[in-house]
């Protein structure tokens, strides 16, 4: 257990109270109870798919033609799922919202703490700032979430099924009345764990199920804000690399899911009151080599032994194309950090070494402000990713064919994500050059007549028709 349960609940309650208080709409705001915003994250839908003639996504392209899109949307470091989905709904980068990676190393417990896929913590325990659904809910509007990362047991989601693999936790954190409705309709939420355990082969089934759930929510409950996470594009890119035949199929399948949702909205008579936001958490890079960062640390004499005999002064935690370096020898922290920074600058495939002086540029706080933060951060070059391997002598490892990864520097062009806005309140035919993922939440809030305070992004007023 990460915390004693009672303490967890007390902390959760305090954070929830604080977040809800901060999320209340400002005086003069006019919430729009007759409007609907549907946020769909197609996990891994990089910006370059939009203009790729091999990529078939007619629904998304038609929505862009009738609405607005950005050629490139900047993402948060590390460019992995949990931090970036949290940025999409908070308007701030990882250092501010607190979900700093897919996992982190807890120095006090000397172990890795997973955040993906919400196995331990509720939303109120890990998200430290208000979300757009907090603000929307606080304005008296209805909210819903389907498979949205870092939203487990969110008190401000009126209807939800979280992005959790364990069936018992998944059902326990889902809205009971919604589960009863899904059972009545034969939408098989009870298959969640089975399809999660199936890995890549289960993700298209999961997308089908999540889409059916979203359709039911729109038909039966008409939420003002709905967040939906589709997962198969990311899965197939990991397995085969970016812009592979399998990835193209997955994009086409996700496009079909979105087409079905558009049809549901139209059939429900909500078409002229609904805005779709189609976006993603990160891009993708194809790699054929892995960097074993912990072997570099061993070569420096800062890790010895294994298991119970392990002696470590530093630890490397892979974030895919990014890597967190934790210094565990407090007395020699600065010296070890400087030594490892110099060494990693010489390692094949390491493109960027991020020292404390640049943490703010990459959207992170210093470990003195948040002890979960690392002491150094790394980003790999195109063609490389970081491995968690911690034995043997080889620093560079060949893969068995092309694979796909993300987690790299958000300033790498290939990490840019897609962004399309279409429907009510959106101008037609607007093409923006570059935007930030921090712009998404305040823009969605504006569409619903509320405002998010203290965000790092801006309202994309140039795409709004009202």
DRENLOMI-974351 format. One record per residue (C-alpha): residue in three letters; x, y, z. Coordinates in Angstrom, 3 decimals. Example, Ala and Ser with C-alpha at 12.3 -4.5 7.8 and 13.67 -1.06 7.14 Angstrom:
 type       px       py       pz
  ALA   12.300   -4.500    7.800
  SER   13.670   -1.060    7.140
//
This chain:
 type       px       py       pz
  UNK    0.000    0.000    0.000
  UNK    1.279    3.423   -0.921
  UNK   -0.491    5.160    1.966
  UNK   -2.600    3.957    4.873
  UNK   -6.130    3.929    3.455
  UNK   -7.650    6.282    5.995
  UNK   -4.933    8.841    5.393
  UNK   -5.490    8.465    1.637
  UNK   -9.178    9.198    1.995
  UNK   -8.533   12.245    4.159
  UNK   -6.005   13.603    1.675
  UNK   -8.319   12.766   -1.231
  UNK  -11.182   14.557    0.433
  UNK   -9.093   17.658    1.067
  UNK   -7.801   17.761   -2.504
  UNK  -11.298   17.205   -3.874
  UNK  -12.695   20.008   -1.704
  UNK   -9.895   22.346   -2.755
  UNK  -10.169   21.460   -6.446
  UNK  -13.948   21.840   -6.442
  UNK  -13.683   25.218   -4.705
  UNK  -11.128   26.439   -7.237
  UNK  -13.198   25.037  -10.089
  UNK  -16.362   27.004   -9.346
  UNK  -17.300   29.238  -12.289
  UNK  -16.308   32.859  -11.926
  UNK  -18.896   35.535  -11.355
  UNK  -20.481   36.562  -14.631
  UNK  -19.860   33.245  -16.365
  UNK  -22.856   31.860  -18.229
  UNK  -22.811   28.055  -18.440
  UNK  -24.555   26.616  -21.491
  UNK  -26.778   23.701  -20.415
  UNK  -27.994   23.185  -23.992
  UNK  -24.471   22.608  -25.374
  UNK  -22.342   19.467  -25.560
  UNK  -18.593   18.954  -25.978
  UNK  -17.271   15.501  -26.842
  UNK  -13.523   15.103  -26.310
  UNK  -12.071   12.060  -28.079
  UNK   -8.431   11.132  -27.626
  UNK   -7.179    8.725  -30.286
  UNK   -4.127    7.536  -28.366
  UNK   -1.017    7.910  -30.538
  UNK   -2.670    9.774  -33.446
  UNK    0.353   11.799  -34.537
  UNK   -0.020   14.979  -36.567
  UNK    1.595   13.433  -39.654
  UNK   -1.284   11.024  -40.273
  UNK   -3.560   13.846  -41.369
  UNK   -1.680   14.562  -44.606
  UNK   -0.552   10.973  -45.204
  UNK   -2.346    9.711  -48.350
  UNK   -2.048    6.109  -47.124
  UNK   -4.060    6.926  -44.030
  UNK   -7.810    6.487  -44.411
  UNK   -9.723    8.607  -41.906
  UNK  -12.586   10.157  -43.897
  UNK  -14.671   11.086  -40.858
  UNK  -11.894   13.005  -39.121
  UNK  -10.879   14.773  -42.342
  UNK  -14.489   15.733  -43.089
  UNK  -14.854   17.125  -39.577
  UNK  -11.700   19.194  -40.065
  UNK  -12.974   20.541  -43.394
  UNK  -16.215   21.643  -41.730
  UNK  -14.386   22.948  -38.681
  UNK  -10.820   23.700  -37.615
  UNK   -7.584   21.825  -37.175
  UNK   -3.989   22.387  -36.145
  UNK   -1.094   21.104  -38.228
  UNK    0.848   20.243  -35.057
  UNK   -0.121   20.144  -31.396
  UNK    2.647   20.323  -28.826
  UNK    2.646   17.751  -26.034
  UNK    3.969   17.361  -22.482
  UNK    7.177   15.663  -21.331
  UNK    7.443   12.774  -21.059
  UNK    5.223   12.286  -24.080
  UNK    3.408    9.315  -22.569
  UNK   -0.245    8.569  -21.895
  UNK   -0.995    9.505  -18.286
  UNK    0.665   12.960  -18.139
  UNK   -0.648   14.023  -21.533
  UNK   -4.237   12.978  -21.007
  UNK   -4.117   14.897  -17.745
  UNK   -2.762   17.975  -19.534
  UNK   -5.586   17.763  -22.090
  UNK   -8.170   18.210  -19.316
  UNK   -6.242   20.581  -17.006
  UNK   -4.509   23.028  -19.345
  UNK   -1.190   22.710  -17.500
  UNK    1.903   20.553  -17.980
  UNK    2.996   17.646  -15.792
  UNK    4.899   19.591  -13.150
  UNK    1.761   21.562  -12.318
  UNK   -0.870   18.841  -12.482
  UNK    1.279   16.245  -10.703
  UNK    0.933   13.243  -13.026
  UNK    4.600   13.403  -13.986
  UNK    4.923   10.133  -15.925
  UNK    3.311    6.769  -16.478
  UNK    5.133    5.909  -13.249
  UNK    7.690    7.380  -10.883
  UNK   10.281    6.219   -8.359
  UNK    9.399    6.728   -4.707
  UNK   12.654    7.482   -2.896
  UNK   11.076    6.906    0.523
  UNK    9.834    3.419   -0.377
  UNK   12.666    2.571   -2.776
  UNK   10.328    1.290   -5.448
  UNK    8.579    2.216   -8.669
  UNK    5.000    3.442   -8.239
  UNK    2.740    2.837  -11.263
  UNK    0.228    5.469  -12.323
  UNK   -0.818    3.582  -15.458
  UNK   -3.513    2.159  -15.580
  UNK   -4.753    3.745  -12.330
  UNK   -4.113    0.605  -10.234
  UNK   -3.515    2.413   -6.923
  UNK   -4.841    5.934   -6.811
  UNK   -8.064    7.820   -7.302
  UNK   -8.044   10.976   -9.394
  UNK   -8.144   13.234   -6.324
  UNK   -4.930   11.660   -4.995
  UNK   -2.796   12.376   -8.072
  UNK   -4.285   15.301  -10.040
  UNK   -3.342   18.454   -8.140
  UNK   -5.212   21.112  -10.158
  UNK   -8.806   21.504  -11.373
  UNK   -9.838   19.673  -14.546
  UNK  -12.259   20.930  -17.159
  UNK  -14.822   18.421  -15.923
  UNK  -14.405   19.791  -12.380
  UNK  -15.218   23.260  -13.710
  UNK  -18.104   22.070  -15.879
  UNK  -19.573   20.010  -13.035
  UNK  -19.156   22.948  -10.657
  UNK  -21.237   25.037  -13.059
  UNK  -24.113   22.581  -12.733
  UNK  -23.586   20.811  -16.061
  UNK  -23.482   17.041  -16.570
  UNK  -20.150   15.251  -17.095
  UNK  -19.091   11.776  -18.209
  UNK  -15.851    9.874  -18.814
  UNK  -15.107    6.608  -20.618
  UNK  -11.636    5.060  -20.220
  UNK  -10.072    8.432  -19.408
  UNK   -6.643    8.152  -17.720
  UNK   -6.136    9.495  -14.190
  UNK   -9.876    9.871  -13.578
  UNK  -10.584    6.917  -11.278
  UNK  -13.432    7.701   -8.870
  UNK  -13.517   11.344   -9.972
  UNK  -16.340   12.836   -7.913
  UNK  -17.058   15.433  -10.603
  UNK  -17.722   12.868  -13.336
  UNK  -21.434   12.187  -13.015
  UNK  -21.124    9.040  -15.124
  UNK  -17.908    7.107  -15.619
  UNK  -16.004    3.953  -16.430
  UNK  -12.286    4.460  -15.681
  UNK   -9.174    3.369  -17.576
  UNK   -8.440    0.501  -15.179
  UNK   -7.506   -3.078  -16.125
  UNK   -8.393   -4.952  -12.921
  UNK  -12.043   -5.973  -13.237
  UNK  -12.918   -5.528   -9.564
  UNK  -11.366   -2.057   -9.357
  UNK  -12.833   -1.152  -12.761
  UNK  -16.373   -2.023  -11.721
  UNK  -15.934   -0.562   -8.241
  UNK  -14.900    2.798   -9.699
  UNK  -17.654    2.837  -12.343
  UNK  -21.060    4.431  -11.842
  UNK  -23.307    1.593  -10.540
  UNK  -26.443    2.758  -12.333
  UNK  -24.505    3.005  -15.595
  UNK  -23.233   -0.566  -15.237
  UNK  -26.817   -1.723  -14.744
  UNK  -27.879    0.082  -17.909
  UNK  -24.993   -1.410  -19.901
  UNK  -25.838   -4.890  -18.660
  UNK  -29.440   -4.375  -19.729
  UNK  -28.267   -3.361  -23.220
  UNK  -25.720   -6.178  -23.494
  UNK  -22.696   -3.875  -23.697
  UNK  -20.046   -6.213  -22.198
  UNK  -18.199   -4.134  -19.602
  UNK  -17.532   -7.437  -17.808
  UNK  -15.008   -8.218  -20.588
  UNK  -12.733   -5.301  -19.600
  UNK  -10.048   -7.327  -17.829
  UNK  -10.182  -10.188  -20.325
  UNK   -9.629   -7.836  -23.249
  UNK   -6.970   -5.862  -21.358
  UNK   -5.044   -9.078  -20.635
  UNK   -5.217   -9.950  -24.348
  UNK   -2.890   -7.017  -25.021
  UNK   -2.839   -5.632  -28.550
  UNK   -5.361   -8.170  -29.811
  UNK   -7.897   -6.972  -27.250
  UNK   -7.638   -3.262  -27.937
  UNK   -9.931   -3.073  -30.994
  UNK  -12.597   -4.873  -28.948
  UNK  -12.047   -2.383  -26.150
  UNK  -12.460    0.549  -28.560
  UNK  -15.667   -1.014  -29.865
  UNK  -16.959   -1.365  -26.309
  UNK  -15.926    2.135  -25.209
  UNK  -17.613    3.595  -28.293
  UNK  -20.833    1.686  -27.575
  UNK  -20.735    2.988  -23.993
  UNK  -20.242    6.561  -25.230
  UNK  -23.155    6.137  -27.644
  UNK  -25.363    4.945  -24.795
  UNK  -24.346    7.920  -22.657
  UNK  -25.255   10.327  -25.453
  UNK  -28.590    8.641  -26.127
  UNK  -29.685    8.142  -22.526
  UNK  -27.967   10.908  -20.547
  UNK  -26.841   13.650  -22.956
  UNK  -23.841   14.847  -20.919
  UNK  -22.614   18.373  -21.544
  UNK  -19.038   17.107  -21.400
  UNK  -17.942   13.627  -22.424
  UNK  -14.321   12.419  -22.523
  UNK  -13.535    9.225  -24.458
  UNK  -10.165    7.476  -24.849
  UNK   -9.562    5.125  -27.818
  UNK   -6.545    2.831  -27.486
  UNK   -5.882    0.639  -30.538
  UNK   -3.784    3.069  -32.629
  UNK   -1.205    3.301  -29.850
  UNK   -1.144   -0.482  -29.452
  UNK   -0.485   -1.256  -33.105
  UNK    2.144    1.487  -33.393
  UNK    4.007    0.060  -30.401
  UNK    4.001   -3.371  -32.015
  UNK    4.980   -2.392  -35.563
  UNK    6.187    1.221  -35.634
  UNK    4.637    4.428  -36.927
  UNK    2.822    4.541  -40.270
  UNK    2.845    0.758  -40.585
  UNK    0.070   -1.176  -42.317
  UNK   -1.230   -2.197  -38.896
  UNK   -1.190    1.399  -37.670
  UNK   -3.113    2.552  -40.744
  UNK   -5.751   -0.097  -40.042
  UNK   -6.053    1.066  -36.434
  UNK   -6.485    4.708  -37.470
  UNK   -9.206    3.649  -39.905
  UNK  -10.919    1.666  -37.158
  UNK  -10.799    4.637  -34.777
  UNK  -12.247    6.809  -37.545
  UNK  -15.128    4.333  -37.786
  UNK  -15.725    4.651  -34.035
  UNK  -15.902    8.437  -34.408
  UNK  -18.257    8.077  -37.393
  UNK  -20.567    5.982  -35.217
  UNK  -20.544    8.637  -32.494
  UNK  -21.328   11.389  -34.998
  UNK  -24.255    9.300  -36.208
  UNK  -25.527    8.885  -32.661
  UNK  -25.332   12.630  -32.030
  UNK  -27.253   13.380  -35.224
  UNK  -29.887   10.719  -34.512
  UNK  -30.386   12.141  -31.018
  UNK  -31.057   15.586  -32.486
  UNK  -27.948   17.065  -30.860
  UNK  -25.972   17.843  -34.015
  UNK  -26.415   21.617  -33.957
  UNK  -25.530   21.815  -30.253
  UNK  -22.494   19.520  -30.126
  UNK  -18.792   20.217  -30.595
  UNK  -16.347   17.404  -31.275
  UNK  -12.707   17.732  -30.230
  UNK  -10.579   14.988  -31.822
  UNK   -7.028   14.927  -30.514
  UNK   -4.264   12.714  -29.113
  UNK   -1.731   12.451  -26.335
  UNK    1.479   12.140  -28.371
  UNK    3.072   11.165  -31.661
  UNK    5.205    8.108  -32.400
  UNK    8.753    7.202  -33.420
  UNK    9.938    3.915  -34.934
  UNK   12.988    2.404  -33.249
  UNK   15.242   -0.598  -33.776
  UNK   17.652   -0.020  -30.871
  UNK   17.149    0.291  -27.119
  UNK   19.326    2.107  -24.585
  UNK   19.819    0.297  -21.270
  UNK   20.331    3.361  -19.068
  UNK   20.754    1.322  -15.885
  UNK   23.716   -0.476  -17.465
  UNK   25.349    2.932  -17.967
  UNK   24.786    3.613  -14.270
  UNK   26.309    0.215  -13.405
  UNK   29.333    0.976  -15.548
  UNK   29.795    4.122  -13.484
  UNK   29.866    1.981  -10.326
  UNK   26.603    3.435   -9.034
  UNK   24.580    0.194   -9.119
  UNK   25.837   -3.171   -7.881
  UNK   24.192   -6.556   -7.356
  UNK   20.592   -7.615   -7.875
  UNK   17.522   -8.270   -5.755
  UNK   18.129   -8.206   -2.023
  UNK   21.838   -7.623   -2.655
  UNK   21.241   -4.552   -4.800
  UNK   23.228   -1.481   -3.802
  UNK   22.228    1.603   -5.755
  UNK   23.168    5.247   -5.766
  UNK   21.114    5.974   -8.873
  UNK   18.258    4.446  -10.850
  UNK   16.976    4.927  -14.408
  UNK   13.224    4.639  -14.972
  UNK   12.223    4.310  -18.626
  UNK    9.390    6.407  -20.000
  UNK    9.723    4.878  -23.470
  UNK   11.555    7.470  -25.553
  UNK   12.218    9.430  -22.374
  UNK   13.942    8.411  -19.160
  UNK   13.983    9.635  -15.552
  UNK   17.267    9.424  -13.607
  UNK   16.893    9.360   -9.823
  UNK   19.921   10.015   -7.591
  UNK   19.526    7.981   -4.389
  UNK   22.746    9.020   -2.615
  UNK   21.675   12.251   -0.961
  UNK   25.131   13.142    0.353
  UNK   26.664   13.060   -3.136
  UNK   23.617   14.061   -5.135
  UNK   25.025   17.017   -7.068
  UNK   28.295   15.303   -7.920
  UNK   26.566   12.131   -9.143
  UNK   24.039   14.112  -11.157
  UNK   26.759   16.097  -12.904
  UNK   28.784   12.959  -13.541
  UNK   25.847   11.079  -15.040
  UNK   24.778   14.060  -17.126
  UNK   28.230   14.173  -18.700
  UNK   28.249   10.419  -19.271
  UNK   24.800   10.245  -20.842
  UNK   25.727   13.016  -23.269
  UNK   28.252   10.550  -24.703
  UNK   25.903    7.542  -24.917
  UNK   24.764    6.457  -28.368
  UNK   21.150    7.360  -29.030
  UNK   20.745    9.888  -26.204
  UNK   19.742   13.118  -27.930
  UNK   18.817   15.383  -25.007
  UNK   20.057   15.461  -21.393
  UNK   17.824   17.698  -19.281
  UNK   19.378   19.110  -16.131
  UNK   17.586   20.945  -13.306
  UNK   18.225   24.286  -14.986
  UNK   15.917   23.212  -17.846
  UNK   13.190   21.385  -15.902
  UNK   10.806   24.361  -16.130
  UNK   11.273   24.514  -19.915
  UNK   10.086   20.899  -20.068
  UNK    7.149   21.534  -17.738
  UNK    8.562   19.930  -14.588
  UNK    9.334   20.962  -11.042
  UNK   12.562   20.251   -9.183
  UNK   12.724   17.261   -6.811
  UNK   13.082   19.745   -3.950
  UNK    9.512   20.855   -4.787
  UNK    8.129   17.401   -5.618
  UNK   10.153   14.396   -4.400
  UNK    8.610   12.215   -7.118
  UNK   10.475   14.239   -9.745
  UNK   13.805   12.868  -11.062
  UNK   17.206   14.551  -10.892
  UNK   17.888   14.256  -14.623
  UNK   15.666   13.584  -17.617
  UNK   16.744   12.081  -20.937
  UNK   15.268   11.947  -24.424
  UNK   16.343    9.429  -27.050
  UNK   17.024   10.134  -30.710
  UNK   14.904    8.929  -33.621
  UNK   15.434    5.169  -33.963
  UNK   16.098    4.601  -30.247
  UNK   14.052    4.019  -27.095
  UNK   14.970    3.325  -23.466
  UNK   14.973   -0.181  -22.008
  UNK   14.358   -1.153  -18.400
  UNK   17.004   -3.891  -18.686
  UNK   19.266   -3.953  -15.624
  UNK   21.599   -6.907  -16.224
  UNK   24.333   -7.815  -18.667
  UNK   26.951   -5.534  -20.185
  UNK   25.362   -4.189  -23.367
  UNK   24.147   -0.596  -23.315
  UNK   22.684   -0.710  -26.836
  UNK   20.277   -3.553  -27.588
  UNK   18.828   -4.474  -30.989
  UNK   15.092   -5.147  -31.258
  UNK   13.542   -8.021  -33.194
  UNK   12.283   -5.770  -35.962
  UNK   10.822   -2.261  -35.981
  UNK    8.897   -1.174  -32.890
  UNK    7.180    2.071  -31.957
  UNK    7.664    4.337  -28.972
  UNK    6.870    7.748  -27.514
  UNK    8.004    9.603  -24.412
  UNK   10.606   11.686  -26.273
  UNK   11.159   15.423  -26.005
  UNK    7.965   17.326  -26.834
  UNK   10.107   19.544  -29.049
  UNK   10.766   16.605  -31.390
  UNK    8.619   17.101  -34.494
  UNK    7.410   13.483  -34.509
  UNK    5.913   13.868  -31.022
  UNK    3.356   16.413  -32.223
  UNK   -0.268   15.261  -31.926
  UNK   -3.404   15.834  -33.990
  UNK   -6.114   18.362  -33.186
  UNK   -9.503   18.810  -34.866
  UNK  -12.474   20.844  -33.611
  UNK  -15.799   20.626  -35.411
  UNK  -19.441   21.411  -34.822
  UNK  -21.285   23.969  -32.733
  UNK  -19.339   27.145  -32.053
  UNK  -16.453   26.328  -34.427
  UNK  -15.579   28.310  -37.561
  UNK  -15.338   26.440  -40.839
  UNK  -12.070   25.868  -42.699
  UNK   -9.625   27.234  -40.107
  UNK   -6.133   25.706  -40.199
  UNK   -3.779   26.677  -37.381
  UNK   -0.053   26.068  -37.584
  UNK    0.999   25.082  -34.069
  UNK   -0.916   24.959  -30.813
  UNK   -0.251   23.448  -27.376
  UNK   -2.118   20.644  -25.654
  UNK   -2.577   23.116  -22.789
  UNK   -4.955   25.059  -25.071
  UNK   -7.492   22.237  -25.279
  UNK   -9.041   22.447  -21.797
  UNK   -9.627   26.224  -21.688
  UNK  -11.077   26.107  -25.215
  UNK  -13.521   23.349  -24.267
  UNK  -14.497   25.289  -21.154
  UNK  -15.206   28.377  -23.264
  UNK  -17.456   26.347  -25.566
  UNK  -19.552   25.426  -22.517
  UNK  -19.650   28.974  -21.173
  UNK  -17.261   28.513  -18.259
  UNK  -13.662   29.530  -17.649
  UNK  -10.605   27.695  -16.358
  UNK   -8.371   29.830  -14.160
  UNK   -4.571   29.706  -13.834
  UNK   -3.962   27.525  -16.885
  UNK   -0.800   27.538  -18.989
  UNK   -2.699   27.408  -22.270
  UNK   -5.126   29.807  -23.919
  UNK   -8.592   29.769  -25.444
  UNK   -8.229   29.223  -29.201
  UNK  -10.419   32.219  -30.010
  UNK   -9.438   32.127  -33.694
  UNK  -11.429   28.908  -34.193
  UNK  -14.523   30.028  -32.260
  UNK  -17.535   31.404  -34.110
  UNK  -19.187   32.831  -31.004
//
